[in-house]
Amino acid sequence: MSIQAVTTLSIHKVQSGAVTASDDQLAIEEPLEIQLVHGAERITRKVSVTMRTPGQDEELAAGFLFTEGIIRNREAIEHIPPVLAGANSVRVWLKPDVIPHLQQTDRNFYTTSSCGVCGKASIDAIKTVSAFVDLTDQLHICANILQGLPARLLPQQAVFESTGGLHASALFTPGGDLVLLREDVGRHNALDKLIGTALLEGLLPLNNYVLLLSGRASFELIQKAAMAGIKVVAAVGAPSSLAVALAREYGMTLVGFLRPERFNIYGGAERIDIG
């Protein structure tokens, strides 16, 4: 991740009653405005403001537009100019003949780093239809490989190691090989960055990969995973009740509390080989 992701501040540490001056590294959190240029008239529209860790802003924007159903595929994008260091806006140019599904923006797209669905009118409004929901798959993963994924992820989290302040989304093969990793202060942004990268690189659908979440599994993360065709989601933390309901509705395998010695299966147990 870019060096923009971390800043160093002077602090006071208190330990065993002693106070010492020290430097601490923090993950940067800044707003990003996502703009859309569309139509033959090249109309510019502000679509969303999200609090994110700078870096991979182009992928974040592409992933956001795709997972929220505003665009349907990579071919809808004409180009995304690189975001300059220190800039807090990204502009996505769609092809002139592409009609974005901007009715999605009626859901009041202001998101914070902790909650990607705050302000959206209803659950029905955020259950975006995915082109990949009904994909078949032959995906199976051995339980011992699944349990080893967090250990394989941690050494790759350079910014998390220095700050302890980022969420991660990672894509693995069923054999446990790391394919993609993205970090962000917002768990939904980390996943949008990952899916946006896959979209721009022509990797979708992701029905033959395993998604690992470094934190909990929320409804919105399952919705975004479903949009990308992901069939297996494993989380180090807990899933919410609505995440479990949505995963079961989409026929996804959902694992929570993933540890080296144990995990819970909340749906789709047939894809996990316990023996």
Secondary structure, DSSP 4 states (H G I P E B T S, - for coil): --GGGEEEEEEEEEETTEEEEEEEEEE--EEEEEEEEETTTTEEEEEEEEEE-SS-HHHHHHHHHHHTTS--SGGGEEE-PPPPTT--EEEEEEPTT----GGGGGGT-EE-SS-TTTT-S-HHHH-PPPTTTT------EEHHHHHHHHHHHGGG-HHHHHHS--EEEEEE-TTS-EEEEEEESSHHHHHHHHHHHHHHTT----TTSEEEESS-B-HHHHHHHHHTT--EEEESSPBPHHHHHHHHHTT-EEEES--SS--EEEE-GGGEE--
